[in-house]
């Protein structure tokens, strides 16, 4: 069956169901059930379902169980945010909760838990604890109520009131019914994270419960025995709960618990009671959780070593799952001082796993474990194994391995020549995966340690001899030879001209960024080796440099050439002196690895940062004609060095940037930042706040918050015009934070998803985004922050993490200014605040309207009062492309009407703006004039301010 | 917590999809597709865990899956769940389906989609494990069937 046929069939069925629902004849319960079920199936196949909710609500309000059941199912799968509907659903739920019919109560609780929205929480969070601890509630109701409460608590903890019920929840651990106990343990595990003291009594109850299960014969628990293992899930949950607390203080409780843990470890050695994999799975689930608890306590050396031995056995197990989990657990075990040595004894097995496992998930765990168990004694072995693995590693994990090798090599380097060799090997083996942080770091270290500089120069020189070497090698080589090439110049095989011609032989194959770096190397060569001056000046003077199409290269060539001919040797020597040492700080690679470990979404941000073009923007390299033609750079330089102005006016700041750039960080001015590339600079060396660079390079740690970032009440940033015609995209981005937006609008309602990404490796604290309605805007547009069911926007946003927020929007009447989003948080102690305009403009509530030419003209004439029309004639800011214009107009929201305007070049559109209070009909006409590169835009609507506002919004787009 | 439960066949056709975290419809479908491609390319006898895809989760999430004949059962869970525990839970779910449908096969999931959902609801509620005792689950389902029958007769 072809795709088209399927779609056709489904559309037919949808039309059929729609007509049945709309028909005059009332449907009986059975047919309603049938059609609602069909809709569910069509949804499963991946088709949008936008109706049927009303019928589902009817069903779930029925007194018949089967109707209620399918009604609830439909609503929980296809949640709809229509407020009217939610009111009806909540009503039905309320009735069912009060019905005292346990089956109905369970259905209602299921629905609340499955939807789990904030609205549900607001309506029911207060009732559920009562149901949970009521003496007369049935077991199944208690069980559902516990999980329902847990779900609401996870979604919106503020809505769940703590109270005297909490004590009674703890006592559910003693309940007869194992299902109730399991649900209660899940609930307590979550609640006790925030209020450990309120639930402290659960420790002893949990221990005694666990002890009864562990020591029972497998038949005692009858139904909860799973493949001969007594209550495995409950045991696992109890062990998890105990991991929320430190070891029990009461000696008797602790003794009993240790006994349990030992019993579990002992049982692992007993012969299996069944050959089935389910038996060993269940048994090992308990075992792994026991080991986690032992590691969590980290206080019983005897148990830790036993745990380690047990995991060691699993490392060789034929079940891949067990090898995977053993590697994972051992990773945490490696950081305990009691077991670190014991973990190390398994090094050969782990290396073997890295080499021979067929499964990438397992190899990844092995690499993690090697990283965790590495110390000075085995670093050389581990690093060389990881390097060897890198040659054949899966592409997906290469970058992480590169970072790990780089960190280990640095951390455990005894002699730095080994470190340099390792990094160069990394570039040779996996050059594409060596990120900037890695090669920046090697330069930092070489610059700071003079015992390794000569070796580094010699090694890179040799590495560059290879006929094909990676561009990153050229970068490192170029930089190091520019600094320390003199240390090997005595050898005739690496004399200055040889060094230069070697580097220059790579020049033409390299990217712009690398060529820019090499130009800086060349100017440094002129200082290091005066004999190369003529050759290098010749290269700089060549048309391919001086008139290079890339402004950055052209600028460097022009200015380096002038510098080399104007400046005296002394000035040259000062300006181009060797780089000063970098201040010691946390490795930027480590920060990067941490960032990588963050949620997957963050990697997109990383990519953005690594993108060279965005670095250019961050770095503020914006060569304007005036800076290119700076007549005497050296004069400016001297002025600048004499007195760096704290807040340089833009022009001289521009020149400052340029000069710093050109002169490659003179030693006399360490605060200006020493490297040719601003991005590099902002990674390595945040300039002191008074440096003019701060204006340009915008360093990450809040040294000098950019203009957008002063705490207090910042003025709202303007809305990027592209959001008028687009609903998705990056709304805001700076060094710390990225805010992405995704929104959808229907009629006068909208829903917006905001994604906040922490681009740093440091946690944001007190993170609070709120929506502000300036003036009386609230009476025009209602927008409230709805929380997605599981993730409230947390007050903390971890480094590299992304959080999501949902905004529900209702347009009450027409409005002119968008609501504001105010975001506040603390970054490294410094309060940050920004205010943005939300991309909610009146045109979002457009409903396109198709009409024939005569209708259009008739309406056009009806709207002929002067105040109903707004017109603008403006110059095109973008190339005039009919297709692009069309797309923009459609994005703007109106329908495009063909064959209306007699001139086919013109665009005509119509639509209705939907607000709750009124509808505003809009007609528009856009007349491009290609010769003049001008547009005329005319809007006619039934409301004067709307005409003008729409006209302004749309005019920015072309 | 369980973020999502996805069941699809060897060709990636979804047979049961349940999300416990809200995603827009098109993202849900992307997640199903992405998960299918992640799982499909794995051999049968390697481990049952893999790090989550790009759409759902991040490093705190794992996909835990089992392959039965023509169907893949995939649970996307966060680190608060035991991997082996979830693996057993999948087994419980499938064994329960098998009991309720007497030798369950892919067609049962298509023709009795509502039933399958009801069975799942007895096992997992709002992303949390509700019941792991197969007899208890089957008893609940049988009670439902009895109610259904009695109502059917009432209409008679």
Interface residues (C-beta under 8 A of the other chain):
Chain A: X29 X30 X37 X40 X41 X43 X44 X45 X46 X48 X64 X65 X66 X69 X70 X73 X77 X79 X103 X109 X110 X112 X113 X114 X116 X117 X140 X143 X144 X147 X148 X150 X151 X154 X178 X179 X182 X183 X186 X189 X223 X224 X226 X232 X233 X236 X240 X278 X281 X282 X284 X285 X288 X289 X320 X321 X323 X324 X325 X358 X359 X361 X362 X364 X597 X598 X599 X600 X601 X602 X603 X742 X744 X753 X788 X789 X790 X791 X801 X806
Chain B: X1 X3 X13 X14 X15 X16 X17 X18 X20 X21 X22 X24 X25 X29 X32 X42 X43 X45 X46 X47 X48 X49 X50 X51 X52 X53 X54 X55 X57 X58 X59 X60 X80 X82 X83 X84 X85 X87 X88 X89 X91 X92 X110 X113 X114 X117 X118 X121 X125 X126 X127 X128 X129 X130 X131 X132 X133 X134 X135 X136 X140 X143 X144 X147 X148 X151 X155
